Amino acid sequence: MSVASGWIVGHDDAGRRLIESLPIFLMFGFASNFTYAWLGASLRHWLRGPDDSALRLQWFNRLMAAALLATVVWLVHSSVPQL
């Protein structure tokens, strides 16, 4: 968003700038989506492994819950004015 608003929008040659930046946006978008899908598929196989898969899944869920809680605490802390 910052690249689009700072480098493309508001310039006389916005169309040319958009055409120049579009392949870069597409490359990063596809790379991040494919990496996310590959990691998710690998994680699914690891979580459903033959040995102690219920324990792995339980600990993974706990870790994700802790990460979510830490994110919420960080967001709330950053939105409260500093005294």
Stockholm file with secondary structure:
# STOCKHOLM 1.0

chainA/1-83         MSVASGWIVGHDDAGRRLIESLPIFLMFGFASNFTYAWLGASLRHWLRGPDDSALRLQWFNRLMAAALLATVVWLVHSSVPQL
#=GR chainA/1-83 SS CHHIIIIITTSTTHHHHHHHHHHHHHHHHHHHHHHHHHHHHHHHHHHTCSSSHHHHHHHHHHHHHHHHHHHHHHHHHHHSCCC
#=GC SS_cons        CHHIIIIITTSTTHHHHHHHHHHHHHHHHHHHHHHHHHHHHHHHHHHTCSSSHHHHHHHHHHHHHHHHHHHHHHHHHHHSCCC
//
